[in-house]
Structure formats: C-alpha cells, structure tokens
Amino acid sequence: MTNTEIKTKNQPKKKAANIQVDKLRTFEGHPFKVLDDEDMGSLIESIRQQGIISPLIVRAIESTDEYEVISGHRRLHAAVKAGLSEVPALIYPLDRSEAMIAVVDSNLHRERLLPSS
C-alpha cells in the first residue's frame, strides 16, 4: 500500500450536498469575526453574480437535521445577504473535538484574521 493510499483511507468520508441556509448553524465558539465591511460587500456581489464557487465545510449536528459550519462563515453570511436559500457544502463526519481543530486549521492560511473579542 502506498502513502497516498494510506492517507486516503484514513481521511473521513465527505459528502457533497446543497443545504438550506436555515439548516446551518455557526460553529459555537467560532474564534473569528464576520464583518459587514467593504470586503463583505464585494463577496455578496460576487455571490450574486457567480454563486458560491468554493463549498462550505460542515458537520452534522447530532440528533438533528441541521449542520454546523466549520469553514465558510463569511460565505454563508454573504449568501444570506445575497438572498440565497441554499448553499453548496461538503459534509464531514467529525466529532466536536475534530471540528474545533478543523475550524482553527481552516483559518490559519488567511492573511487577515480577525479574532473575536
């Protein structure tokens, strides 16, 4: 078995879906702010014109038909402002601890992080 096969086997199985925005919840304790600033205005306009190009990353909330956003809080906010009723998402089978790590990890590459106060 090659390293690539091992890495692929150990990764959680994700599922692509379009999810109603009213079924999505912000990750509790999300450490970064979503601002209604000029950049958000640009993102809203982009989504109006092109839709969401990069899907949100979510996890199912246990015992519900809802999902918690792991990555894509800004895209979700902009999609709601743009009037979208559903968004594309990748659903990962993560527990709460894995999800918290993924939330932080997914924001490490951003140039301008805005920690919540």
N, C-alpha and C positions, 0 to 999 in steps of 0.2 A: 504494500500500500504506500502511495507517495504522500509527501507532506500536504499537497493540495487536497488529496482525498481525505486525509485525516482532518484538516481544517474544515472542510465542507461537512463532514459527518458530525463534527462537534458543534456546529453552528445551529442555533434554534431555527426551526422551520417557520418561515414567514408566509403570510398570505396577503395578496393584494385585494383591495376592495374599495368601493366608493361608499363612504359613510356619511349619514345625515349629520349636519353640524350640531343638531340638538342632542345627539348621542355622544358627543365628545366633551370631555372634562379636562380642564387644565390640570397638569400634574401638581398634586398637593405638595407645597413646599418648593415649587419651581424657583430656583435661586436667581433668575434673570428677569428683568423688566421688559414689558412690551409697551412701547411708547407710540402715541399718536403724533408723530413728528413728520418732517418732510420726507424722510426715507419711507415711512409707512404710507404716506400719500402716493409715492411712486410705486410701491408694491401693490397697493389697491388698484391703481390704474393698470399696471401690468397684468394683474389677475383678471380684471375686466376684459382686457384685450386678448389675452392668450390663455387664460385659465391657470391652474396650478401645474407647473411643469415637474416639480420635484415633490413626490408624495410625502405626506406626514408619516411619522413613525409613531405607532400607538401600541397599547397593550389592552387586552380585555380586562374590564373590572369584574372581579369575581362575583358570581351570583346575580349579574345584571346583564342587560343587553347594551351597555354603554362601554366607552373606551376612554382611556387616559392618554393624553398626548405626551409623548416622550420627546419628540423633536418636531418642530413646526408650529410653535405657539404663535409666532409672527404671521406665518402663512394662514393659519386658522383665523386669527384676528382680522387680517386683511380680506380673507374670503367672505367672512360675515359682513364686513363693511361694504364689500363689493356686491353683496346680495346673493351669494351662492348658497344653495340649500344642502349641498353635499360636496365632499372633497375626496380626492384620492388618498389612500393610506396604505401603508404596509403594517400588518398586524403581526407583532412578535409575541411569542408565548413567554413572557418574562414575569417573574415574581417581583414584589415590591423592591427588594434589595437590588436585584439586577436592573430594574427600571431606573432606580436612583443613580446608579453608576452610569447607565446609558444617557440619562439627561445631562449629567455633567460632561461626559465624554463627547456628546454630540455638539456641545458648545465650546469645546476647547479650541477649535480651529477658527472661531470667529475673531475678527480683528478688533471689534469694539464691543466688549462685553459690558453690560450694564447691570451689575449686581443689584438685587432688590435691597432696599434699606429697611 
